[in-house]
Every structure is written in C-alpha cells, then in structure tokens.
C-alpha cells in the first residue's frame, strides 16, 4: 500500500495509509501512515462497530488536514479504552 | 497486536528478511482545498471482489497484481473476501467487510459533509504481493488514470 500511496501522491492525489506494522511504515515510508494497534485482518479495529471504525478513519482524515506534518509522516493511533 | 509476534514463525522470518522497497524521496501532496470540498476514493489491499468479477489468480507467483473496481453504492454483503493469505484471521472481514473496505463509513462521512464527495468507484487490490514491481509497472498506471479521470483529490488506503 505504501508504494501505491507514493505513486498517487507523485501524481497529485493526497493519501493517507492505514498501517498495521510500524516497522513496515518506517522501511517503506508512505507519505502519511496511521499506525494502528490492531492485529492483521482488523485494520479498523472491530467488525460491526461503526464508532470504532469511524475513530480510525477520522484520525486518518485529520492527517490529511494537518499542515504541520512533514513527509514521511508516521502517526500512532491511540484508541479510547472501552469503559 | 499490530506486531510481528502475531504471525507464525514462517511469516515472521519472511517479514524480517523481506527487502522492502523504500520510497525515496517521499512525495508530498497537501490537500488543495478543505476536505469537505474534496472527492475521496478508497484503495484497499483486502482483496475484495464482487460476484460478477473474476477472482484474483492465486497461481501468479509473487501475487496477482490486477485490481477490481468496486462501485460506491455497493452493499457490503455483496463484497466477497478473495484474499489468498492464510496469515491472518479472515472472520472479521467476512462478518463485516467495512473492517477493511469501509465503504459504509465513507458514505456516512459524505452524508455528514465531513468529506465533499465519495468517488463513484474504488480500487480493490490483492494484498501480500511479494513482487510489487509488476504491479507498479503494469497495473498502477491504469489505476492512477482511473482516479485522475474521476478528479479524485485524496485517497484512503486500507490494508488487511
């Protein structure tokens, strides 16, 4: 995904990539990577849980809007803990 | 969670030794307008297809580097998990494809006005491609043209 993101970005399309392994983000270096603490198969946290899925997507969208980020931007997603 | 320890030893060793391609220099395209005025597309490597599409070819060494277009008005119960890898638990994305192809969530964001427009089509790739060169050379130009023709401003990329 990181290589695809870079190619899109080179051609004028802003990107943000959900990343499951920080190691991969650091090696490949997509322009914007949101590193999530979820296991593979669960990139947006949980099935049938729109709130949790929206939380991840919102964090990714905020990266697109953040004018202070510098490439490569690697940000850790910190989920709210269930009470 | 989110680290190598979740994988069986054969995948751990592979991921550690794999010669990841490094993006250098890192391109940077800031948004040119507020997100609420942008057109967004989803790009996923979760390998989803629809029933009327050819499945990804599991016999291609290094991975099937083609992609499928997924229409924006699709209902998630029509998305079929065709990802070939046995390295992760598929039960979540089979129960709710939004977990890796969040088309319902994106439609909700469009409805709320958080994003301007959701593009009418999105891209589904097969993940776990170990030979990405062919994908970059042979497939990505067509995928890129599709997004450019649609005047897509930004893309959310989701792995699995």
gemmi code that builds the backbone of each chain (N, CA, C; Angstrom):
import gemmi

chains = {
    "A": [
        ("UNK", (0.821, -1.208, 0.000), (0.000, 0.000, 0.000), (0.852, 1.254, 0.000)),
        ("UNK", (2.007, 1.178, 0.673), (2.879, 2.352, 0.752), (3.407, 2.772, -0.605)),
        ("UNK", (3.725, 1.790, -1.445), (4.231, 2.099, -2.780), (3.125, 2.684, -3.649)),
        ("UNK", (1.917, 2.174, -3.491), (0.773, 2.728, -4.221), (0.519, 4.160, -3.772)),
        ("UNK", (0.551, 4.374, -2.465), (0.326, 5.727, -1.932), (1.334, 6.706, -2.510)),
        ("UNK", (2.583, 6.301, -2.570), (3.618, 7.204, -3.083), (3.357, 7.565, -4.540)),
        ("UNK", (2.928, 6.582, -5.310), (2.675, 6.854, -6.733), (1.472, 7.792, -6.905)),
        ("UNK", (0.445, 7.588, -6.104), (-0.704, 8.505, -6.166), (-0.262, 9.914, -5.799)),
        ("UNK", (0.515, 9.990, -4.745), (0.948, 11.309, -4.254), (1.820, 12.025, -5.294)),
        ("UNK", (2.680, 11.263, -5.976), (3.513, 11.855, -7.041), (2.656, 12.442, -8.153)),
        ("UNK", (1.449, 11.932, -8.258), (0.564, 12.377, -9.336), (-0.568, 13.266, -8.829)),
        ("UNK", (-0.343, 13.896, -7.708), (-1.253, 14.945, -7.261), (-2.418, 14.509, -6.412)),
        ("UNK", (-2.439, 13.261, -5.983), (-3.529, 12.788, -5.119), (-2.989, 12.627, -3.700)),
        ("UNK", (-3.569, 13.340, -2.769), (-3.159, 13.239, -1.364), (-3.571, 11.874, -0.821)),
        ("UNK", (-2.732, 11.303, 0.009), (-3.035, 9.958, 0.520), (-2.791, 9.865, 2.020)),
        ("UNK", (-3.521, 8.955, 2.630), (-3.202, 8.530, 3.990), (-3.412, 7.021, 4.032)),
        ("UNK", (-2.431, 6.337, 4.601), (-2.409, 4.873, 4.583), (-2.534, 4.330, 6.001)),
        ("UNK", (-3.512, 3.464, 6.208), (-3.580, 2.742, 7.481), (-2.452, 1.708, 7.463)),
        ("UNK", (-1.731, 1.609, 8.572), (-0.575, 0.708, 8.615), (-0.673, -0.176, 9.854)),
        ("UNK", (-0.501, -1.470, 9.662), (-0.623, -2.394, 10.793), (0.712, -2.666, 11.469)),
        ("UNK", (1.797, -2.507, 10.745), (3.119, -2.714, 11.329), (3.941, -1.436, 11.196)),
        ("UNK", (4.339, -0.867, 12.323), (5.166, 0.344, 12.277), (6.467, 0.087, 11.526)),
        ("UNK", (7.002, -1.104, 11.704), (8.245, -1.458, 11.034), (8.134, -1.258, 9.521)),
        ("UNK", (6.992, -1.643, 8.968), (6.805, -1.521, 7.521), (6.709, -0.049, 7.127)),
        ("UNK", (5.991, 0.734, 7.908), (5.891, 2.169, 7.608), (7.267, 2.824, 7.625)),
        ("UNK", (8.089, 2.428, 8.594), (9.424, 3.035, 8.706), (10.337, 2.605, 7.568)),
        ("UNK", (10.153, 1.384, 7.088), (11.006, 0.909, 5.992), (10.531, 1.446, 4.637)),
        ("UNK", (9.226, 1.373, 4.390), (8.702, 1.757, 3.067), (8.527, 3.271, 2.953)),
        ("UNK", (8.042, 3.906, 4.005), (7.857, 5.343, 4.071), (6.777, 5.881, 3.124)),
        ("UNK", (5.529, 5.442, 3.301), (4.446, 6.122, 2.589), (4.368, 7.574, 3.085)),
        ("UNK", (3.797, 8.475, 2.278), (3.779, 9.888, 2.701), (3.128, 10.102, 4.071)),
        ("UNK", (1.952, 9.514, 4.267), (1.269, 9.636, 5.567), (0.820, 8.245, 5.982)),
        ("UNK", (1.262, 7.815, 7.156), (0.878, 6.496, 7.651), (0.284, 6.636, 9.042)),
        ("UNK", (-0.896, 6.070, 9.226), (-1.505, 5.994, 10.553), (-1.306, 4.563, 11.046)),
        ("UNK", (-0.461, 4.411, 12.053), (-0.147, 3.077, 12.568), (-1.186, 2.694, 13.617)),
        ("UNK", (-1.891, 1.608, 13.359), (-2.959, 1.195, 14.279), (-2.513, -0.021, 15.096)),
        ("UNK", (-2.973, -0.104, 16.340), (-2.518, -1.193, 17.225), (-3.413, -2.421, 17.163)),
        ("UNK", (-3.842, -2.748, 15.952), (-4.764, -3.872, 15.798), (-4.081, -5.002, 15.040)),
        ("UNK", (-4.593, -6.201, 15.219), (-3.970, -7.331, 14.542), (-4.380, -7.366, 13.069)),
        ("UNK", (-3.598, -8.077, 12.284), (-3.898, -8.207, 10.873), (-5.278, -8.839, 10.689)),
        ("UNK", (-5.990, -8.320, 9.697), (-7.372, -8.731, 9.491), (-8.352, -7.781, 10.146)),
        ("UNK", (-7.826, -6.878, 10.999), (-8.688, -5.961, 11.755), (-8.165, -4.514, 11.669)),
        ("UNK", (-7.934, -4.006, 10.459), (-7.300, -2.684, 10.343), (-8.132, -1.535, 10.908)),
        ("UNK", (-9.453, -1.699, 10.943), (-10.299, -0.641, 11.509), (-10.912, -1.110, 12.832)),
        ("UNK", (-10.149, -1.842, 13.582), (-10.460, -2.194, 14.972), (-11.376, -3.396, 15.132)),
        ("UNK", (-12.639, -3.256, 14.722), (-13.597, -4.317, 15.050), (-14.714, -4.375, 14.018)),
        ("UNK", (-15.212, -5.583, 13.726), (-16.353, -5.684, 12.812), (-17.633, -5.210, 13.477)),
        ("UNK", (-18.536, -4.692, 12.671), (-19.861, -4.262, 13.155), (-19.762, -3.262, 14.300)),
        ("UNK", (-18.756, -2.431, 14.260), (-18.591, -1.393, 15.284), (-18.275, -0.066, 14.586)),
        ("UNK", (-19.335, 0.568, 14.050), (-19.115, 1.798, 13.285), (-18.369, 2.878, 14.071)),
        ("UNK", (-18.601, 2.992, 15.367), (-17.942, 4.038, 16.150), (-16.429, 3.844, 16.163)),
        ("UNK", (-16.012, 2.603, 16.398), (-14.559, 2.338, 16.403), (-13.966, 2.519, 15.014)),
        ("UNK", (-14.685, 2.096, 14.009), (-14.182, 2.253, 12.643), (-14.081, 3.735, 12.287)),
        ("UNK", (-15.103, 4.502, 12.676), (-15.063, 5.944, 12.396), (-13.899, 6.624, 13.124)),
        ("UNK", (-13.593, 6.169, 14.308), (-12.496, 6.797, 15.063), (-11.173, 6.662, 14.312)),
        ("UNK", (-10.940, 5.491, 13.736), (-9.698, 5.288, 12.974), (-9.714, 6.154, 11.711)),
        ("UNK", (-10.833, 6.129, 11.014), (-10.916, 6.912, 9.768), (-10.749, 8.393, 10.054)),
        ("UNK", (-11.363, 8.866, 11.146), (-11.254, 10.290, 11.481), (-9.798, 10.668, 11.764)),
        ("UNK", (-9.079, 9.796, 12.449), (-7.664, 10.083, 12.712), (-6.878, 10.151, 11.405)),
        ("UNK", (-7.245, 9.294, 10.463), (-6.568, 9.322, 9.159), (-6.902, 10.609, 8.411)),
        ("UNK", (-8.154, 11.004, 8.449), (-8.549, 12.234, 7.745), (-7.864, 13.461, 8.350)),
        ("UNK", (-7.700, 13.427, 9.666), (-7.015, 14.560, 10.321), (-5.572, 14.664, 9.839)),
        ("UNK", (-4.964, 13.527, 9.537), (-3.599, 13.578, 8.993), (-3.589, 14.283, 7.634)),
        ("UNK", (-4.613, 14.039, 6.841), (-4.691, 14.722, 5.542), (-4.790, 16.242, 5.727)),
        ("UNK", (-5.461, 16.645, 6.793), (-5.716, 18.078, 7.009), (-4.586, 18.779, 7.751)),
        ("UNK", (-3.699, 18.009, 8.376), (-2.682, 18.589, 9.249), (-1.551, 19.225, 8.427)),
        ("UNK", (-1.503, 20.524, 8.448), (-0.497, 21.230, 7.634), (0.877, 21.257, 8.306)),
        ("UNK", (0.961, 20.756, 9.524), (2.256, 20.729, 10.214), (3.045, 19.444, 9.971)),
        ("UNK", (2.412, 18.451, 9.397), (3.113, 17.179, 9.163), (4.164, 17.330, 8.075)),
        ("UNK", (5.223, 16.560, 8.242), (6.306, 16.534, 7.257), (6.461, 15.096, 6.747)),
        ("UNK", (6.810, 14.931, 5.475), (6.982, 13.571, 4.957), (8.301, 12.935, 5.362)),
        ("UNK", (8.345, 11.637, 5.638), (7.183, 10.764, 5.793), (6.554, 10.969, 7.172)),
        ("UNK", (5.257, 11.112, 7.204), (4.546, 11.343, 8.460), (4.014, 10.006, 8.973)),
        ("UNK", (4.516, 9.589, 10.127), (4.072, 8.335, 10.738), (3.473, 8.670, 12.093)),
        ("UNK", (2.189, 8.422, 12.231), (1.461, 8.791, 13.446), (0.841, 7.536, 14.051)),
        ("UNK", (0.956, 7.404, 15.372), (0.349, 6.261, 16.056), (-1.095, 6.573, 16.425)),
        ("UNK", (-1.985, 5.662, 16.109), (-3.385, 5.812, 16.516), (-3.554, 5.260, 17.922)),
        ("UNK", (-4.105, 6.091, 18.786), (-4.341, 5.664, 20.165), (-5.843, 5.578, 20.390)),
        ("UNK", (-6.387, 4.374, 20.475), (-7.842, 4.245, 20.654), (-8.253, 4.578, 22.077)),
        ("UNK", (-9.489, 5.068, 22.171), (-10.050, 5.225, 23.509), (-10.290, 3.839, 24.089)),
        ("UNK", (-10.050, 3.714, 25.391), (-10.302, 2.415, 26.008), (-11.787, 2.277, 26.316)),
        ("UNK", (-12.282, 1.060, 26.096), (-13.679, 0.785, 26.463), (-13.830, 0.875, 27.984)),
        ("UNK", (-14.936, 1.473, 28.401), (-15.165, 1.567, 29.840), (-15.973, 0.371, 30.309)),
    ],
    "B": [
        ("UNK", (-0.390, -7.646, 19.159), (-1.322, -6.795, 18.423), (-0.541, -5.789, 17.593)),
        ("UNK", (-0.744, -5.854, 16.296), (-0.055, -4.912, 15.430), (1.444, -5.110, 15.418)),
        ("UNK", (1.916, -6.300, 15.740), (3.347, -6.530, 15.646), (3.624, -7.933, 15.118)),
        ("UNK", (4.891, -8.184, 14.897), (5.271, -9.426, 14.236), (4.903, -10.668, 15.036)),
        ("UNK", (4.781, -10.506, 16.354), (4.564, -11.682, 17.195), (3.234, -12.371, 16.912)),
        ("UNK", (2.323, -11.682, 16.248), (1.036, -12.302, 15.973), (1.124, -13.356, 14.863)),
        ("UNK", (2.240, -13.340, 14.124), (2.367, -14.234, 12.976), (3.059, -15.546, 13.345)),
        ("UNK", (2.723, -16.614, 12.622), (3.516, -17.845, 12.752), (4.961, -17.554, 12.364)),
        ("UNK", (5.857, -18.391, 12.833), (7.290, -18.145, 12.672), (7.693, -17.973, 11.210)),
        ("UNK", (7.061, -18.739, 10.296), (7.479, -18.644, 8.884), (7.201, -17.244, 8.330)),
        ("UNK", (6.094, -16.620, 8.737), (5.788, -15.271, 8.260), (6.665, -14.231, 8.949)),
        ("UNK", (6.957, -14.473, 10.228), (7.837, -13.534, 10.946), (9.198, -13.452, 10.274)),
        ("UNK", (9.736, -14.608, 9.976), (11.058, -14.635, 9.342), (10.999, -13.979, 7.968)),
        ("UNK", (9.921, -14.260, 7.240), (9.787, -13.680, 5.906), (9.716, -12.152, 5.996)),
        ("UNK", (8.873, -11.649, 6.901), (8.696, -10.197, 7.002), (9.977, -9.498, 7.444)),
        ("UNK", (10.741, -10.159, 8.292), (12.004, -9.555, 8.748), (13.032, -9.516, 7.627)),
        ("UNK", (13.035, -10.555, 6.797), (14.062, -10.652, 5.755), (13.644, -9.990, 4.448)),
        ("UNK", (12.357, -9.678, 4.312), (11.850, -9.184, 3.033), (12.516, -7.847, 2.672)),
        ("UNK", (12.970, -7.718, 1.424), (13.613, -6.455, 1.006), (12.586, -5.383, 0.658)),
        ("UNK", (12.044, -4.748, 1.683), (11.009, -3.725, 1.479), (11.544, -2.609, 0.592)),
        ("UNK", (10.756, -2.192, -0.366), (11.156, -1.070, -1.211), (10.969, 0.232, -0.457)),
        ("UNK", (11.991, 1.039, -0.459), (11.962, 2.300, 0.276), (11.557, 3.429, -0.663)),
        ("UNK", (10.579, 4.196, -0.272), (10.170, 5.362, -1.053), (11.149, 6.494, -0.744)),
        ("UNK", (11.848, 6.933, -1.749), (12.856, 7.979, -1.542), (13.116, 8.704, -2.864)),
        ("UNK", (12.846, 9.969, -2.948), (12.296, 10.817, -1.899), (10.806, 10.560, -1.686)),
        ("UNK", (10.337, 10.958, -0.529), (8.921, 10.768, -0.215), (8.122, 11.922, -0.830)),
        ("UNK", (7.212, 11.602, -1.752), (6.413, 12.682, -2.354), (5.404, 13.235, -1.348)),
        ("UNK", (4.960, 14.425, -1.596), (4.058, 15.080, -0.632), (3.083, 15.961, -1.386)),
        ("UNK", (1.823, 15.607, -1.308), (0.783, 16.390, -1.966), (-0.208, 16.872, -0.908)),
        ("UNK", (-0.049, 18.110, -0.445), (-1.026, 18.623, 0.524), (-2.403, 18.768, -0.122)),
        ("UNK", (-3.428, 18.699, 0.705), (-4.775, 18.963, 0.187), (-4.811, 20.363, -0.406)),
        ("UNK", (-5.468, 20.504, -1.522), (-5.553, 21.804, -2.186), (-6.801, 22.583, -1.798)),
        ("UNK", (-7.669, 21.928, -1.042), (-8.901, 22.586, -0.594), (-9.389, 21.861, 0.646)),
        ("UNK", (-10.351, 22.457, 1.340), (-10.852, 21.779, 2.555), (-11.389, 20.394, 2.226)),
        ("UNK", (-11.249, 19.493, 3.197), (-11.688, 18.111, 2.994), (-13.176, 18.044, 2.623)),
        ("UNK", (-13.947, 18.964, 3.174), (-15.386, 18.941, 2.883), (-15.696, 19.340, 1.445)),
        ("UNK", (-14.665, 19.757, 0.704), (-14.844, 20.041, -0.727), (-14.119, 19.022, -1.607)),
        ("UNK", (-13.468, 18.038, -0.983), (-12.643, 17.081, -1.742), (-13.443, 15.847, -2.153)),
        ("UNK", (-12.977, 15.236, -3.233), (-13.507, 13.950, -3.680), (-12.545, 12.861, -3.211)),
        ("UNK", (-13.080, 11.881, -2.496), (-12.239, 10.826, -1.930), (-12.534, 9.464, -2.557)),
        ("UNK", (-11.506, 8.649, -2.595), (-11.666, 7.260, -3.040), (-11.001, 6.335, -2.036)),
        ("UNK", (-11.494, 5.117, -1.986), (-10.894, 4.069, -1.157), (-9.985, 3.209, -2.018)),
        ("UNK", (-8.847, 2.868, -1.465), (-7.956, 1.902, -2.108), (-7.624, 0.873, -1.034)),
        ("UNK", (-7.947, -0.373, -1.318), (-7.749, -1.392, -0.295), (-6.965, -2.571, -0.867)),
        ("UNK", (-6.150, -3.170, -0.035), (-5.451, -4.389, -0.452), (-6.076, -5.605, 0.227)),
        ("UNK", (-7.351, -5.489, 0.533), (-8.043, -6.574, 1.232), (-8.546, -7.646, 0.276)),
        ("UNK", (-8.402, -7.426, -1.023), (-8.734, -8.477, -1.983), (-10.221, -8.747, -2.147)),
        ("UNK", (-11.056, -7.754, -1.856), (-12.495, -7.967, -2.049), (-12.852, -7.930, -3.530)),
        ("UNK", (-13.771, -8.789, -3.913), (-14.346, -8.764, -5.254), (-15.860, -8.851, -5.117)),
        ("UNK", (-16.547, -8.639, -6.233), (-17.988, -8.868, -6.250), (-18.254, -10.141, -7.049)),
        ("UNK", (-19.467, -10.663, -6.936), (-19.778, -11.973, -7.524), (-19.617, -11.989, -9.040)),
        ("UNK", (-19.774, -10.824, -9.677), (-19.676, -10.783, -11.139), (-18.250, -10.526, -11.623)),
        ("UNK", (-17.297, -10.482, -10.705), (-15.906, -10.214, -11.100), (-15.075, -11.487, -11.031)),
        ("UNK", (-14.058, -11.533, -11.902), (-13.144, -12.670, -11.873), (-12.370, -12.663, -10.564)),
        ("UNK", (-12.198, -13.824, -9.978), (-11.393, -13.866, -8.742), (-9.936, -13.545, -9.037)),
        ("UNK", (-9.212, -13.146, -8.017), (-7.773, -12.954, -8.189), (-7.137, -14.318, -8.467)),
        ("UNK", (-6.087, -14.284, -9.265), (-5.439, -15.524, -9.703), (-4.368, -15.940, -8.689)),
        ("UNK", (-4.658, -16.993, -7.978), (-3.736, -17.435, -6.925), (-2.499, -18.131, -7.469)),
        ("UNK", (-2.500, -18.412, -8.777), (-1.361, -19.152, -9.343), (-0.222, -18.222, -9.774)),
        ("UNK", (-0.475, -16.906, -9.772), (0.575, -15.984, -10.212), (1.642, -15.879, -9.125)),
        ("UNK", (2.848, -16.238, -9.466), (3.934, -16.150, -8.474), (4.191, -14.705, -8.126)),
        ("UNK", (4.339, -14.427, -6.856), (4.554, -13.058, -6.411), (3.260, -12.295, -6.198)),
        ("UNK", (2.128, -12.919, -6.571), (0.828, -12.303, -6.302), (0.176, -11.708, -7.535)),
        ("UNK", (-1.158, -11.789, -7.561), (-1.943, -11.211, -8.657), (-1.908, -9.688, -8.520)),
        ("UNK", (-1.382, -9.030, -9.531), (-1.172, -7.571, -9.430), (-2.293, -6.779, -10.106)),
        ("UNK", (-3.403, -7.439, -10.421), (-4.531, -6.714, -11.013), (-5.341, -6.048, -9.902)),
        ("UNK", (-6.348, -5.283, -10.298), (-7.246, -4.693, -9.299), (-8.676, -4.789, -9.805)),
        ("UNK", (-9.598, -4.634, -8.894), (-11.018, -4.631, -9.239), (-11.615, -3.276, -8.864)),
        ("UNK", (-12.529, -2.811, -9.693), (-13.274, -1.599, -9.343), (-14.470, -2.009, -8.489)),
        ("UNK", (-14.661, -1.285, -7.407), (-15.829, -1.519, -6.555), (-16.686, -0.253, -6.593)),
        ("UNK", (-17.923, -0.417, -6.982), (-18.808, 0.744, -7.095), (-19.212, 1.262, -5.709)),
        ("UNK", (-19.401, 2.561, -5.653), (-19.621, 3.203, -4.359), (-20.951, 2.837, -3.710)),
        ("UNK", (-21.921, 2.436, -4.537), (-23.241, 2.147, -3.965), (-23.395, 0.672, -3.581)),
        ("UNK", (-22.292, -0.042, -3.570), (-22.386, -1.476, -3.249), (-22.796, -1.673, -1.792)),
        ("UNK", (-23.564, -2.702, -1.563), (-23.851, -3.063, -0.172), (-22.788, -4.076, 0.260)),
        ("UNK", (-22.355, -3.960, 1.495), (-21.193, -4.758, 1.912), (-21.452, -6.261, 1.879)),
        ("UNK", (-22.715, -6.641, 1.927), (-22.975, -8.082, 1.873), (-22.691, -8.662, 0.485)),
        ("UNK", (-22.397, -7.790, -0.484), (-22.030, -8.266, -1.827), (-20.522, -8.289, -2.028)),
        ("UNK", (-19.773, -7.887, -1.022), (-18.314, -7.952, -1.130), (-17.837, -9.332, -0.677)),
        ("UNK", (-17.030, -9.941, -1.513), (-16.559, -11.306, -1.245), (-15.071, -11.262, -0.898)),
        ("UNK", (-14.733, -11.839, 0.218), (-13.329, -11.914, 0.636), (-12.607, -12.916, -0.259)),
        ("UNK", (-11.695, -12.397, -1.095), (-10.941, -13.283, -2.000), (-9.451, -13.208, -1.695)),
        ("UNK", (-9.115, -12.720, -0.490), (-7.693, -12.609, -0.140), (-7.099, -14.001, 0.055)),
        ("UNK", (-5.955, -14.222, -0.550), (-5.394, -15.571, -0.586), (-4.623, -15.950, 0.677)),
        ("UNK", (-4.224, -14.948, 1.471), (-3.287, -15.229, 2.553), (-3.940, -15.954, 3.731)),
        ("UNK", (-3.213, -16.907, 4.272), (-3.671, -17.574, 5.491), (-2.930, -17.032, 6.713)),
        ("UNK", (-2.320, -15.848, 6.534), (-1.513, -15.291, 7.622), (-2.340, -14.493, 8.626)),
        ("UNK", (-3.625, -14.296, 8.337), (-4.453, -13.529, 9.277), (-5.831, -14.169, 9.387)),
        ("UNK", (-6.532, -13.795, 10.422), (-7.881, -14.280, 10.695), (-8.873, -13.552, 9.768)),
        ("UNK", (-9.530, -14.281, 8.912), (-10.462, -13.682, 7.946), (-11.865, -13.470, 8.521)),
        ("UNK", (-12.126, -13.969, 9.710), (-13.519, -13.983, 10.184), (-14.095, -12.578, 10.346)),
        ("UNK", (-13.254, -11.614, 10.742), (-13.750, -10.246, 10.939), (-14.205, -9.607, 9.646)),
        ("UNK", (-13.388, -9.694, 8.608), (-13.760, -9.030, 7.347), (-14.877, -9.776, 6.633)),
        ("UNK", (-15.031, -11.060, 6.936), (-16.158, -11.780, 6.339), (-17.462, -11.404, 7.039)),
        ("UNK", (-17.356, -11.148, 8.320), (-18.549, -10.732, 9.077), (-18.954, -9.312, 8.689)),
        ("UNK", (-17.961, -8.451, 8.540), (-18.221, -7.048, 8.223), (-17.096, -6.518, 7.327)),
        ("UNK", (-17.308, -6.557, 6.000), (-16.267, -6.073, 5.087), (-15.829, -4.636, 5.345)),
        ("UNK", (-16.664, -3.828, 6.008), (-16.255, -2.455, 6.345), (-14.969, -2.418, 7.168)),
        ("UNK", (-14.658, -3.520, 7.804), (-13.463, -3.591, 8.634), (-12.197, -3.309, 7.822)),
        ("UNK", (-12.214, -3.652, 6.534), (-11.055, -3.395, 5.678), (-11.426, -2.662, 4.392)),
        ("UNK", (-12.713, -2.539, 4.152), (-13.170, -1.785, 2.981), (-14.358, -0.944, 3.446)),
        ("UNK", (-14.061, 0.181, 4.134), (-15.107, 0.876, 4.898), (-16.037, 1.747, 4.048)),
        ("UNK", (-16.658, 1.113, 3.090), (-17.493, 1.875, 2.164), (-18.727, 2.465, 2.866)),
        ("UNK", (-19.295, 1.728, 3.824), (-20.458, 2.271, 4.544), (-20.057, 3.493, 5.365)),
        ("UNK", (-18.889, 3.401, 6.006), (-18.407, 4.517, 6.831), (-18.157, 5.753, 5.958)),
        ("UNK", (-17.596, 5.525, 4.762), (-17.290, 6.652, 3.887), (-18.578, 7.314, 3.381)),
        ("UNK", (-19.584, 6.503, 3.107), (-20.871, 7.089, 2.690), (-21.457, 7.915, 3.824)),
        ("UNK", (-21.284, 7.441, 5.054), (-21.787, 8.209, 6.206), (-21.051, 9.542, 6.326)),
        ("UNK", (-19.752, 9.514, 6.068), (-18.981, 10.762, 6.156), (-19.381, 11.737, 5.054)),
        ("UNK", (-19.702, 11.209, 3.897), (-20.182, 12.072, 2.809), (-21.528, 12.686, 3.189)),
        ("UNK", (-22.381, 11.867, 3.763), (-23.717, 12.345, 4.148), (-23.618, 13.441, 5.211)),
        ("UNK", (-22.661, 13.255, 6.131), (-22.460, 14.248, 7.198), (-21.783, 15.515, 6.701)),
        ("UNK", (-21.190, 15.435, 5.514), (-20.458, 16.591, 4.997), (-19.020, 16.665, 5.477)),
        ("UNK", (-18.536, 15.591, 6.126), (-17.137, 15.596, 6.576), (-16.185, 15.545, 5.388)),
        ("UNK", (-16.603, 14.819, 4.332), (-15.871, 14.853, 3.059), (-16.823, 15.412, 1.999)),
        ("UNK", (-16.234, 15.917, 0.918), (-17.083, 16.532, -0.096), (-17.881, 15.486, -0.861)),
        ("UNK", (-17.174, 14.710, -1.647), (-17.815, 13.679, -2.448), (-17.069, 12.369, -2.274)),
        ("UNK", (-17.831, 11.293, -2.224), (-17.219, 9.974, -2.278), (-17.215, 9.565, -3.740)),
        ("UNK", (-16.045, 9.215, -4.255), (-15.981, 8.857, -5.668), (-16.941, 7.700, -5.968)),
        ("UNK", (-17.374, 7.607, -7.225), (-18.376, 6.583, -7.559), (-17.761, 5.195, -7.693)),
        ("UNK", (-16.411, 5.119, -7.668), (-15.768, 3.805, -7.735), (-14.483, 3.813, -6.918)),
        ("UNK", (-14.084, 2.639, -6.501), (-12.939, 2.474, -5.600), (-12.109, 1.289, -6.085)),
        ("UNK", (-10.919, 1.150, -5.510), (-9.994, 0.139, -6.022), (-9.729, -0.939, -4.983)),
        ("UNK", (-9.809, -2.176, -5.447), (-9.518, -3.308, -4.578), (-8.365, -4.110, -5.164)),
        ("UNK", (-7.278, -4.168, -4.431), (-6.105, -4.942, -4.837), (-6.002, -6.185, -3.962)),
        ("UNK", (-5.218, -7.135, -4.448), (-4.828, -8.259, -3.614), (-3.612, -7.853, -2.792)),
        ("UNK", (-3.664, -8.111, -1.514), (-2.507, -7.804, -0.683), (-1.495, -8.934, -0.713)),
        ("UNK", (-0.516, -8.826, 0.146), (0.531, -9.848, 0.247), (1.240, -10.088, -1.082)),
        ("UNK", (1.386, -9.029, -1.877), (2.114, -9.157, -3.136), (3.605, -9.048, -2.832)),
        ("UNK", (4.309, -10.114, -3.139), (5.735, -10.130, -2.801), (6.604, -9.633, -3.950)),
        ("UNK", (6.004, -9.487, -5.130), (6.754, -8.970, -6.279), (6.020, -7.736, -6.800)),
        ("UNK", (6.154, -6.600, -6.104), (5.329, -5.434, -6.443), (5.753, -4.710, -7.717)),
        ("UNK", (6.905, -5.059, -8.277), (7.376, -4.354, -9.468), (6.399, -4.424, -10.624)),
        ("UNK", (5.833, -5.615, -10.843), (4.884, -5.764, -11.951), (3.625, -4.948, -11.688)),
        ("UNK", (3.201, -4.918, -10.442), (2.017, -4.130, -10.114), (2.285, -2.642, -10.376)),
        ("UNK", (3.448, -2.188, -9.964), (3.770, -0.771, -10.147), (3.873, -0.411, -11.631)),
        ("UNK", (4.433, -1.313, -12.430), (4.646, -1.006, -13.850), (3.418, -1.268, -14.706)),
        ("UNK", (2.756, -2.393, -14.439), (1.700, -2.826, -15.357), (0.300, -2.398, -14.934)),
        ("UNK", (0.066, -2.311, -13.662), (-1.299, -2.097, -13.183), (-1.537, -0.686, -12.664)),
        ("UNK", (-0.575, -0.191, -11.927), (-0.807, 1.086, -11.260), (-1.084, 2.233, -12.227)),
        ("UNK", (-0.451, 2.292, -13.415), (-0.798, 3.386, -14.330), (-2.294, 3.426, -14.662)),
        ("UNK", (-2.899, 2.265, -14.859), (-4.333, 2.230, -15.174), (-5.159, 2.659, -13.960)),
        ("UNK", (-4.738, 2.221, -12.789), (-5.455, 2.602, -11.572), (-5.351, 4.106, -11.347)),
        ("UNK", (-4.171, 4.620, -11.573), (-3.945, 6.054, -11.401), (-4.776, 6.857, -12.399)),
        ("UNK", (-4.805, 6.397, -13.638), (-5.582, 7.108, -14.668), (-7.056, 7.157, -14.284)),
        ("UNK", (-7.536, 6.043, -13.761), (-8.937, 5.982, -13.340), (-9.229, 7.051, -12.279)),
        ("UNK", (-8.353, 7.139, -11.301), (-8.580, 8.115, -10.233), (-8.423, 9.549, -10.751)),
        ("UNK", (-7.470, 9.748, -11.644), (-7.271, 11.095, -12.208), (-8.464, 11.472, -13.100)),
        ("UNK", (-8.941, 10.526, -13.906), (-10.110, 10.803, -14.757), (-11.315, 11.210, -13.909)),
        ("UNK", (-11.405, 10.622, -12.712), (-12.526, 10.938, -11.820), (-12.278, 12.200, -10.997)),
        ("UNK", (-11.112, 12.812, -11.179), (-10.750, 14.025, -10.426), (-10.753, 13.785, -8.915)),
        ("UNK", (-10.223, 12.627, -8.533), (-10.109, 12.307, -7.107), (-9.025, 13.189, -6.482)),
        ("UNK", (-9.341, 13.798, -5.352), (-8.383, 14.668, -4.649), (-7.550, 13.902, -3.634)),
        ("UNK", (-8.167, 12.914, -3.001), (-7.474, 12.231, -1.898), (-7.939, 10.789, -1.814)),
        ("UNK", (-7.053, 9.949, -1.280), (-7.388, 8.530, -1.159), (-7.051, 8.035, 0.239)),
        ("UNK", (-7.930, 7.178, 0.748), (-7.684, 6.464, 1.997), (-7.289, 5.042, 1.628)),
        ("UNK", (-6.089, 4.647, 2.052), (-5.581, 3.319, 1.720), (-5.674, 2.420, 2.942)),
        ("UNK", (-6.294, 1.280, 2.750), (-6.529, 0.373, 3.875), (-5.992, -1.019, 3.529)),
        ("UNK", (-5.106, -1.525, 4.364), (-4.593, -2.883, 4.165), (-5.508, -3.878, 4.868)),
        ("UNK", (-5.045, -5.070, 5.043), (-5.821, -6.014, 5.830), (-4.883, -6.805, 6.734)),
    ],
}
model = gemmi.Model(1)
for chain_id, residues in chains.items():
    chain = gemmi.Chain(chain_id)
    for i, (resn, *xyz) in enumerate(residues, 1):
        res = gemmi.Residue()
        res.name, res.seqid = resn, gemmi.SeqId(i, " ")
        for name, pos in zip(("N", "CA", "C"), xyz):
            atom = gemmi.Atom()
            atom.name, atom.element = name, gemmi.Element(name[0])
            atom.pos, atom.b_iso = gemmi.Position(*pos), 0.0
            res.add_atom(atom)
        chain.add_residue(res)
    model.add_chain(chain)
structure = gemmi.Structure()
structure.add_model(model)
structure.setup_entities()
